[in-house]
Amino acid sequence: MKAGASRPDASTGAPQASTYDPDCRRCPRLASFLDRVKLEHPDYFCRPVPPFGDANAKLLIVGLAPGLHGANATGRPFTGDWCGPMLFSALYRAGFASAPESRSATDDLKLINCRISNAVKCLPPANKPELDEIRRCNDYLRAEFEPQGSIRVILALGQIAHRASLTALSLKAAAWPFGHHAVHLLQPGLTLVDSYHVSRYNTQTGRLTVDMFDAVLADIRGRLS
């Protein structure tokens, strides 16, 4: 962990500007797309979506990017979209969330010893960020590992999140291949655990089942206990 990095705001649980810039427009394609979506949906958040959860969490969950009618609308990762119910209900069963669902950024759900971020903070067209956009956004993910050094387990939801997490830690992806429920000891005190993303495609096709995802979180719970 680097010295001198910004610390989270303990009063809100939201990391400060080193991990999040609400006015970021580093990626022209994403910035212009958000502008167009805001015209169509003026009540949507339509900005980079901040991380959410416990500022001193030992578990960091890394997703892909905000969904059009989910986090991009609500301003909270995985809230309001198809992926949220599976993720939050599983976190609740594993003891990482105070409630089994989150419908808005103002509801009472709290994450327990857990924080959620994304590899890309802005909504990408067709939910497909380009490689240079993932790289530009990686500074914000890198900063997640700098304050206080509390993170002990990273849960990467999908291969893009897996690669982005390794890049943020200056590690080569080839040395740590992605696989569902693959466990990688990256360094003493820091483990990367992979899972298929809790996407509509993966859950509807049975590639990822509730039991499979519960097993991943049970494994993580055991590692943190």
N, C-alpha and C positions, 0 to 999 in steps of 0.2 A: 504494500500500500504506500502511496506517495505522501510525503509530508506536506502540510500546508494546504491541503484540499479543503473545499467548503464542507461544512457539516450540515446535516439535515436540520430542519426546523422541528424541534421536538414537540412543539405545541400543536402542530397539524399533522405530523407524520409524513409530510411531503418534503422530499429533498429540495435543496435550494438550487440556485441557477446553474451550478456546475453540472447537474444531471438533467436540467430542463431549462429551456428558453421558450417562453410562451410566444415570443415574436420571431422565432427562427424562420428564415426563408432561404436557407442554404441551398435548397433543391428547387430550381425554377419550375420543373414539371409539377412537383407536389404542391408548391405554393400557388401556382395558377389553377390547379385542379381544386384546391380548397376554396379559392375565391369563387369558382363557378358553382361549387356545391353550396356555398353559403348563400348565393343568389337564389338557388332553387329551394333551399331549406334555411330560411333566415333564423329559425329558432335553434338550429344545431350549433354545437360547440365550434367545429370547423377550425381548429387550431392544433398545434402539436399537443398531444395528450400527455399529461404528466404521469410519472410513476405514482403508485398508490399503495399505501399500507404502512406497516410498522417501520419507523425510521431506523430502529436498531435491530432489524430482523436478521435472523440467521439463515433464512431461506429466501432466495431471490428467484422469482419465476420470470422467465423471459419469453414473451410471445413474439408474434411476427409484426403486426401493425394494427392500428385501429380499423374497425369495420365501419362501413358507410353508415348504417343505421344503428350501430352499437356505440363503441367508444367515441367515434367521431361526432355522434349526436349528444352523448351524455357527458363526455369529458372524463370518464373513468374507464380504465382498461377492462375489457371483457363485459362491461355493463350494458345491458339492453340489446345484446345480439344473440345469435344462435349458440355461440360457444359458451356464453356465461353460465347458463344453468348447469352444464356438466362440470365446469371448472369449480364454481363456487359451492355446489353441493358436495363435491368430492373434498374440497378444502374443509368444509364444515364437518364432514364425517371424520376427517383426519385430525381435527382439532386446530386447524389453521385459520378458521373463520368463525365469526360469531353468529352467522345466519347462513342458510342454504341457498340464498339467492340475493342478487343485487339488481335493482331495476333502474336506479337513478343515482347520480353522484351525491345526492343529499339524503339518501336513506341511512338507516342505522347500522348497516353492515360494517364490521371492523375486521381487519386481518390481524391474526395473532402470530407473532414471530415470523411474519411473512410479508414480502413486498412484491408487487407486480410491476414490471416494466415491459417495454417492447423494443425489438431490434430497430424498428423505424417508428418514430413518434407521430408521423403524419399519415393520413389516409392516402394510400396509393391507388391509382386507377386499376380496376379489376383485381384489387387486393394483391398486386404484384409489384413490389418495389424493384427498381433497377439496382444493379451492383454498385454503381457510384453513389446512389442514395443511401444504401446500407452503410457504405464506407463513411459518408459525410456524417451520418447520425451516430456513428460508433463512439465518438467522443463522449456523448451523453451517457451511453451505456458504460464506458470505461470509468466514468466518474462514480458510478454506483459502487465500485469496489474500493474507492479511496477513503470516504469518510469513516472514521472509527474502526474500520476493519471487522465489522460484526458478521459479515456473510460467511457461512460455512458450507452451504449447499446451493448450487445453481440448478434449477430445473428448466431445461431448454425444451420448449414446445415446438418441435419441428426442426428440420435441418438448417433453415436460415437462422433461427435463434441460436442453435448449437454453434454454428460458424461465427456468428456475431459475438457470442460470449467468449469464444477462444481468441478472436481478434482483439477484443477489449482487454484481454489479459496478455496480449503479445505472444500467443501460442500458435503453433502451426496446426491447422485443421487436419492435415494428413496424419498426424501422430495420434489423433483422437477421433476415430471414425464414429459417425452417428449410427445409432441403432436403438430401437425401442427398448427401454429399460436398461440401456447400456450405462455403466457406472465408471467414471473416469476420475481417478485421484490425480488432480492437476498439480497439487503441491500440498505439503503438510497443512492440514486444517481446511482445505478447500476441495470439494468434490463437485463434479459436474454429472448430473443425472439427466438422461434423455428420455423424452416421450414423444410419440406421435402427437401432432397438434390436435386439440379438441375441436376440430373443424366439423362442419356439417358433412362434408364428403367422408372424412375418416369415421365418424360415428354412424352415419347411415349405411355405410358399406360394411361395417363390422371390423374394419381395420383396427379401430380402437374401441374397446368396450368399457363399460363402467367398471367391471371387475379388473380389467387390465390397468386402468388409470388408478383405481383404488390401491392396487398392489404397488404401484410406483410411489404413491404418497405414503403408504405404510412403511415402505423401505426408507424413505426420507425421514419420516417421524422417528424410526428406530435409530437412524444415524445422528439425530439431533438430541436424543434423550440421554 
